[in-house]
Amino acid sequence: MQAASNGHINVLRWLHLRLHKLLPHYKKYDFYSIKTAAAVAENGHLEVVQWLLDARGIQDPGDLTEKHVVLAAAKGGHLELVKWLRTNLMEEIEPRILDEAAAIGFLDVVEFLHNEWKEAKLENNRNSCPATSSAMNSAATNGDLEMVKWLHIHRDEGCTVDAMNRAAWNGHLEVVKWLNDHRTEGCTQLAMDMAAKGGHFDIVQFLHENRTEGCTHLAMNSAAQENHLDIVQWLHANRSEECSYFTMKVVAKHGHFEMLKWLLENRPEGCDVAVMNAAATHGHLDIVQFLHTNRSEGCTVAAMDGAAENNHLSVVQWLHQHRSEGCSRRAMDAAARNGHLEMVKWLDGNRIEGCSTDALDGAAEYGHLDIVQFLHTNRTEGCTHLAMDRAAENGHLEVVRWLHNNRREGCTSDAMNHAAGRGHLEVMRFLQAHGQEGSTVRLLRSAAARGDFAMLEWLRLECTLEIEEWPIDAGLATITYDRVEILHWLVQHFGAPELHRVMLYDTAKYFAFNRQHFLAYLDGYWTVKV
């Protein structure tokens, strides 16, 4: 409940009274769940939590229990609420509760839970506040050295190699140093690999000088891909692990020119055609030119295809003039789909590969009327019914109208059905006026799901609907998408759903409290005004 999670207890009390008058046949705890109480606890609303747990009672289907309320309070760092819950709700505390408080950095909550554990242990020799190694692991991950030190001194769960690995990954040098000096778990090769990826040069050097785990080829690969040239050069000089030519492709894709030059000039791995393809696709002409001049691998048609798709005209023109690989029909197809009119014109005027029906289909789908018209006038490939179907689905009325007036392919019932699904009423009006029909069931369901009164009224008054029985699919959609006012509209215009009452009722019950207003409506307790 929104009122509960936001701490509006007066609103909550008012709703409580009204709901019980509205739905007297429901027990009080049907309205309040563990999930609601947990949301309130994470936001720190002590008075509301007390009201929910102490006065009203709660229940929840499934696996949620009271421990989730305590966990939420601990995650939110609400010490006073944790204390109240400890006194009134908990006999034992799940390990996850202290772990979560430590992970987020609430030392006061961690200290309280720990002290409660000590007292309980003295009283009954039971460990009522356990934790796991996740507590220190998470604190190290987040760079919380104070928490790490506290857990080291006061708790005995320790940590795992994940502590140093993740601290290195996130650049927490002081935590890495402290763990190295005071703990024995150590780390794995992942520590240096991820420090290199993150650009944490100081940690890479520290691990190299003070640890023996080393790294893998992922260190140089990741550093290169993230453009950390200083780390790549240092790894090259001080480590023996290799990198891969796949890295060259990623470096070229991201346009890291100096990195690529250094790798090709200093490393033996080399590259392949995928490198120039990637550089061209992403518009890095300087890299394309460098590879053309200094390497022999070349490229494939994927270079010009990709450059055309992404509208890098200067790259396309350079490849056309200096390379012999050319392109495929995919170049114009993709350029048309993406709305690159000048690219389409250039390819049409300078290349011989042409296009396929995908070009006009794609341009229509995404509403590029200028390209649709250009292809219609200058090319012979044409299109398919998908052009109008998809233009209708995306609400491109002008494209639909132009295709109807100038092309013969037409459309299918998908045009009307999918236009309804997206709420494009004007497109539907046009299609219906020109003899197109859709599935009555699908049209009603789509309008009901969106709460689209305008479309529902149009379907009822202007579009010929063949309704043989009550539209149960639309009715179920009103429950799924929480549109009780639309359910009322359906009842007004198609009668009471007597044959489907049980199905509607069971569906509303499936959503538990969130659909109580539907149960009320179906039971006749609530009159909806529209």
C-alpha positions, 0 to 999 in steps of 0.5 A: 500500500502506497500510504503505508510505505510512505508513512501516512498513518492517518491515511492508512487508518482512514483507509482501514476503516473504509475498506472494512465497511466496503468489504466486511466479509474479508478478515483484517489481515487480508489487507496487510502483507509482510511485503507491505510491512517490509516496504514500510520498514525499509523507509524507517516508518516506525509508527506505521510498522508498529501499527501493522504488526502490533495492532492489525496483524499481517499474513502473506502467501508464499515464503515471506516471513517476519524476518523480511521486515527486520531485514528491510529495516536493517538495509535501511539503516533504521536503528530505532526500528531494528531495536523495536523489532528485536524486542517485539518480533525476533527470537533469533536473527537471520545471518543475512540481516547483519550481512546486509547492514554491514554491506550498506555500511550501517555500523551502528546497526551492526554493533547493536545486533552484535551486542544483542548476540553477546547478551543472548549467548551469555543467557542461553549459549545460543548464537542468536545473531550469526553472520557470514563471510558476506559481511566483510566481503561486502564491506571490502567491496564497497571500500568501507575500511572501518567496517572491515576492521570492526568485523575483523576485531569483533566477529570471527566469520572472516571473509573469502578471496572475494573481499580482496578481489572485489576491493581491487576491482572497485579501486579500494587500494587501502582496503586491499593493503589492509586485507593483505597485511591483516587477513590470510584469505588472499585473492585470486588472479581475478583481483589483478585482472579486474583492477587492470580493467578498472584502470586502477594502476596503483592496485595492479602494481601493488598486487604484482609486488606483494602477491603471487597470484598474478593475472591472466590474459584478461588483464591486458585484454580488459585494460586495452578495451577500456583504453588504459594505455599506461596499464597495457604498457606496464603489463607488457613490460612486467608480465608475461601474459598475452592478449588476443587479437579479438581485443584489437576488434574491440579497441577498433570498435571504440575508436581507441586509435593510439591504443590500437597503434601501440598494440599492433606495433609492440605486440605479436598477436596481430589482427584480422579483417574484423578489426577494419570492419569494426572501425568502419562500422562505428565511423572511425575513419582514422583507424580504417586508413591506418589499417589500410596503410599499415596492415595487410588483413583488409576487410570484408563487405561488412565494413561498408555495410556497417558504415552505411547502416550507421550513416558514416558517409565519409567512411563509405565513400573512402572505402568505395574509393580505396578498397575493392571489397564493396558492399552487399544489399544490406548496406542500402537495406539498413540505411533505409531502415534507419532513415539515412536518406543521403546514404541511400541516395549515394549508394543508389547513385554510386554502387551497383549492389542495390537493395531488397524489399527489406529496404522499403519495408524497413523505411515504412516500418520506421516512418521514413516517408521520404525514403519510401518515396525515393525507393518507389521512384528510383528502385524496382525492388518494391516492398511486401505487405509488411511495409503497411502492416508495420507502418500501421503498428507504429502509427505512421499514418502518412506512410500508411496512406501513401502506401495505400494510394501508391502501392499494390501490396496492401496489408493483412489483418495484422495492420489493424490488430497491431495498430490497436495494440499500440493505440493508433486510433487514427490509423485504425480509422483509415484502415477501416474506412478502406476495407481493412478488418481486424480480430474483434477479440484482439481489438477489444482486448487491446483497448481494454488493456490500455484503458482506451475509452476513445478506441472502445467507443469507436469500436462500438459505434463506428466499427462493425463488431461481431460480438457473439458472447461476452468479451472475456479476454477484454474483461480479463485484461481489465483485471491484469492491467487494473482497469476497473472502470473499463470492466464497468464499461464492458458491463454497461455495453455488453451486459453482466458477465454471468457465464464468466463471473467465476473466471473473473473473480478467480483472476482478481483473487490471484492478484491478492490485495491489489485487486480488491476493488475488482472483487468489490465490483463483482460482488456488487459493493461498489458502483463505478462512475465513468 
